[in-house]
Amino acid sequence: MNEAKSSLIGGFISMGASSVFRIVFGFLNVMIAARVIPEEDLGRYFLIISIAVFTEMIFNVGLNISATRFVSGTDDDDERARLVGTFLFVRIFLIALLVPVVYLARPLLELIFDADLIATLFIFIPIVALARLSFGTLSAILQGYHYYNQLAVANTLQGGLSLLFTLVFVVALDMGVDGYLLATIVSIGLATGIIFIMLPFRNIPRFDKKLARKMLRFGLPLQGNDLLTQVFVRLDVWVLGALVGPLDIAYLQVSARIPSYANEVYSTGLNSIYFPRMSALFSRDEGDEAAAFLNHLLRLLGFASMLAALGLTIFQTEITTLIFSDRYLPAAPAMGLIMIAAGFALASEVLEVALIAAGHPSYVIANNTVMTGVTVGTNLALIPMFGFMGAVFARLISNIVVLPVVLLGIYREKIKADIMIFFRSAFVLGICLVMYYGLGWQENYILKSLLLVLFIALSFLFSVVSTRDLYTLTDYVATVRERRREAKVVSSAG
């Protein structure tokens, strides 16, 4: 087998396994924190992290994707030394600016949010941002060198270390929210050090002024789109922090955990399998095959997301009590709604990836602009009236509204997407929810379980899924096993 192909297969498997471990570690982390840390303090944690992540995004200025793109585009060690050196010098300069800029912005943050809400935890904002920025910087270089296995190890270790230090600082030492933030920082810092050791510096890195301008020109337009994404992803937390309080932030974030991790699993598959496949099909001018693959994914994605939404809705009390404790029961009704919103968001993402693969990336920025506008308006309108549930309604409305906007680009570029395949699953979910609430099945476990069976049966009836999908799933599992065997053979041969 070709060495590059074998490396790619091994990289996909490693990154996929790493994502699974990271999700499991992250989920366990939140479970522990939700049971040990008071609700309002946990809300403050999520607010601090949200501000820190946005700060990191601002100071990234698109350099990470530039570094990965340029470093992966050459095999010359001398050229890579110039690229890495330039990237690191620019990044160090930006890191040096980060701390003073954040402290200059402190009065503004205290004006937006209650000063007492962030006062004692403010110092963590620049530290978390610095830790994440450093980790992302070195990760981008590893990606450029195609060191996927090493990156997978670092990501997995970061998740495991975060869980370990949460147990130490939060549970054993009873440090509360300070310990939870400290666990985040220490785990990212140690993982960053591990990546630094793995970096394959063969020549001394050096700075190139022209190359720095080239990297910034490439990365900055993409950065604008990333900032828009961050705004509509994190705006609800900011509005809740400014207008309501940390308790509602905790309710929102806890209720979003399961849908968010499910979304991350699906997105990992989109990035590692769907996008390369669609790009290859469109590059060979095989539009019909690309459309068939797109519609197949939309159909299965609709089935999986709506089935998950049904399960989270009918077993909301049991799931919340078991995983997060009964202190978060007020957040339970939000889980199913957020899962529905996540399903619509993923449908939009599938369509947007098709547009990018077909060579039309400009639509994505337009879609994100619409999404940001709708998100801002709905959050500002609904959160003062409904608190954290207003943020949930805003998320659902925004993701439903943006889907037709994405479809406009799809139809304009004559990509044969059949969105009704996705809506069939939403229709089946509606039937099941009408029966659940209309017939008063909330307290009967047998009837609730039968609703899941009914959803699957109706999905077969309305051709959402078919027996052929079972064979496809079996073939997929067999393919994954074969790839693992191939990766082991390559590893042994190496």
CORVEN-V208993 format. One line per field, one symbol per residue. ss: DSSP state (@ for helix, = for strand, . for the rest). phi: phi as a letter, one per 30 degrees, with the letter a starting at -180 (. if undefined). psi: psi as a letter, one per 20 degrees, with the letter a starting at -180 (. if undefined). Layout:
ss->???
phi->???
psi->???
This chain:
ss->..@@@@@@@@@@@@@@@@@@@@@@@@@@@@@@@@@@..@@@@@@@@@@@@@@@@@@@@@@..@@@@@@@@@@....@@@@@@@@@@@@@@@@@@@@@@@@@@@@.@@@@@@@..@@@@@@@.@@@@@@@@@@@@@@@@@@@@@@...@@@@@@@@@@@@@@@@@@@@@@@@@...@@@@@@@@@@@@@@@@@@@@@@@..........@@@@@@@@@@@@@@@@@@@@@@@@@@@@@@@@@@@..@@@@@@@@@@.@@@@@@@@@@@@@@@@@@@@@@@@@@@...@@@@@@@@@@@@@@@@@@@@@@@@@@@@.@@@@@@@@@.@@@@@@@@@@@@@@@@@@@@@@@@@@@@@@@@....@@@@@@@@@@@@@@@@@@@@@@@@@.@@@@@@@@@@@@@@@@@@@@@@@@@.......@@@@@@@@@@@@@@@@@@@......@@@@@@@@@@@@@@@@@.....@@@@@@@@@@@@@@@@@@@@@@@@@@@.
phi->.edddddddddeddddddddddddddddededdddcdeedddddeddddddddddeddddhidddddddddddbcdddddddddddeddddddddddedddddddeedddddcdeddcedceeddddddddddddddddddddddicdddddddddddddddddddddddddchdidddddddddddddddddddedddcdcbddbcbdddddddddddddddedddedddddcddddddddcckddddddddddcededddddddddddddbddedddddddchcdddddddedddeddddddddddddddddcdddddddccjddceededdedddddeddddddddeddddddddjbdddddddddddddddddddddcdddbidddddddddddddddeddddededdchddccdddddeddddedddddddddcicdccddddddddddeddddddcidbbddddddddddeddddddddddddddddd
psi->qphggghgghgggghghgggghggghghghggghhgpqghhhhhghgggggghhggggihkjhghggggghijqjphgghggggggghggggghhhhgghgghhighghhhgqphhhigijhhhghggggghggghghhhgghhikmhghhggggghggghggghghgggggilibhghghhhggggggghghggghipmohqpqqqoghhghghhhghghhhghhggghgihihhgggghhhfrhghgggghghigghghgghgghghghhggghghggghhjkmhghghggghgggghggggghggggghghkggggggggiqihjhhigihggghhgghghghghgghghggghikmihhgggghggggggggghghhhghhjchhhhghggggghghhghghhggghhjkpmpnhhgghghhggggghhggghhjljhiohghghhhgggggghhggjkgrrhhhghggghgghgggghggghhggghh.
